[in-house]
Amino acid sequence: MSFLMVALGGAFGSISRYAISMIPVKSHFPFITLIINLIGSFIIGFVTGFSECKKMPSETILFLKTGCCGGFTTFSTFSLEAYNLLNDKAYGLCVIYSTLSLVGCIAGVLLGKKIASAIFA
């Protein structure tokens, strides 16, 4: 059952990521990947905070965290886009993108946990 929940969540997360990636953005800066990773980080923080306050079945946690968030977020895509910026000699954009991704995603986890704890504690 655990594998099924991860697979279903992964499918949902991947489809959601693909749908968001269809938003037309004309920029050398990878805004869509950054936004997806920020949203995914917030969601995984929120689910973690919620599950610490309220009893959740382990299958639900697997569905949401490992499945949905794992399928939704795009670390490998982030890595490729950061490499492409370096390869294109867009060093400033690479530093900005990498910094915003790292700091923003950690902040998203923190914010999600705090909001879930405040609501459900």
C-alpha positions as CSV (number, residue, x, y, z in Angstrom):
1,M,0.0,0.0,0.0
2,S,2.9,2.4,0.8
3,F,4.3,2.0,-2.7
4,L,0.9,2.7,-4.3
5,M,0.5,5.9,-2.2
6,V,3.9,7.1,-3.3
7,A,3.2,6.3,-6.9
8,L,-0.2,8.0,-6.9
9,G,1.2,11.1,-5.2
10,G,4.2,11.1,-7.6
11,A,1.8,11.0,-10.5
12,F,-0.2,13.9,-9.1
13,G,2.9,16.0,-8.3
14,S,4.4,15.4,-11.8
15,I,1.2,16.3,-13.6
16,S,0.9,19.4,-11.5
17,R,4.5,20.4,-12.2
18,Y,4.0,19.8,-15.9
19,A,0.8,21.9,-15.9
20,I,2.5,24.8,-14.2
21,S,5.5,24.5,-16.6
22,M,3.1,25.2,-19.5
23,I,2.6,28.8,-18.3
24,P,4.4,30.8,-21.0
25,V,7.2,32.9,-19.5
26,K,9.7,34.6,-21.8
27,S,12.8,35.0,-19.7
28,H,16.3,33.7,-19.5
29,F,15.7,33.3,-15.8
30,P,14.0,30.0,-14.8
31,F,11.1,31.5,-12.9
32,I,8.8,28.5,-13.3
33,T,11.2,26.1,-11.7
34,L,11.9,28.5,-8.9
35,I,8.2,29.0,-8.2
36,I,7.5,25.2,-8.3
37,N,10.4,24.6,-5.8
38,L,9.2,27.3,-3.5
39,I,5.6,26.0,-3.5
40,G,6.8,22.4,-3.0
41,S,9.0,23.5,-0.1
42,F,6.1,25.3,1.6
43,I,3.8,22.3,1.1
44,I,6.3,19.8,2.5
45,G,6.8,22.1,5.5
46,F,3.1,22.5,6.0
47,V,2.4,18.8,5.8
48,T,5.3,18.1,8.3
49,G,3.9,20.8,10.7
50,F,0.3,19.4,10.3
51,S,1.4,15.8,10.9
52,E,3.3,16.8,14.0
53,C,0.1,18.4,15.4
54,K,-2.5,16.0,14.2
55,K,-2.4,12.2,13.8
56,M,-2.1,11.4,10.1
57,P,-1.9,7.9,8.6
58,S,1.6,7.0,7.4
59,E,0.2,6.3,4.0
60,T,-1.2,9.9,3.8
61,I,2.2,11.3,4.8
62,L,3.9,9.2,2.1
63,F,1.3,10.3,-0.5
64,L,1.8,14.0,0.3
65,K,5.5,14.3,1.2
66,T,7.3,11.6,-0.8
67,G,4.8,11.3,-3.6
68,C,3.3,14.7,-4.3
69,C,6.2,16.9,-3.2
70,G,8.8,14.5,-4.6
71,G,7.0,14.4,-8.0
72,F,6.2,18.1,-7.9
73,T,9.6,19.7,-7.0
74,T,12.3,19.8,-9.5
75,F,15.8,19.7,-8.0
76,S,17.3,18.0,-11.0
77,T,15.8,20.6,-13.3
78,F,17.1,23.3,-11.0
79,S,20.6,21.8,-11.2
80,L,20.4,21.7,-15.0
81,E,19.2,25.3,-15.3
82,A,21.9,26.5,-12.9
83,Y,24.5,24.7,-15.0
84,N,23.0,26.2,-18.2
85,L,23.2,29.7,-16.7
86,L,26.9,29.1,-15.9
87,N,27.5,27.6,-19.3
88,D,25.9,30.7,-20.9
89,K,28.2,32.8,-18.8
90,A,25.2,34.4,-17.0
91,Y,27.1,34.2,-13.7
92,G,25.0,36.9,-11.9
93,L,21.7,35.2,-12.9
94,C,23.1,31.8,-11.7
95,V,24.1,33.2,-8.3
96,I,20.7,35.0,-7.9
97,Y,18.8,31.8,-9.0
98,S,20.8,29.5,-6.8
99,T,20.6,31.7,-3.8
100,L,16.8,32.4,-4.2
101,S,16.2,28.7,-4.7
102,L,18.2,27.5,-1.6
103,V,17.2,30.3,0.8
104,G,13.6,30.5,-0.5
105,C,13.0,26.8,-0.3
106,I,14.3,26.5,3.2
107,A,12.2,29.5,4.2
108,G,9.2,27.8,2.5
109,V,9.6,24.7,4.7
110,L,10.0,26.9,7.8
111,L,7.0,29.0,6.9
112,G,4.8,26.0,6.1
113,K,5.7,24.3,9.3
114,K,5.0,27.4,11.4
115,I,1.6,28.1,9.7
116,A,0.5,24.5,10.1
117,S,1.6,24.5,13.8
118,A,-0.2,27.7,14.4
119,I,-3.4,26.5,12.8
120,F,-3.5,22.9,14.1
121,A,-1.6,23.0,17.5
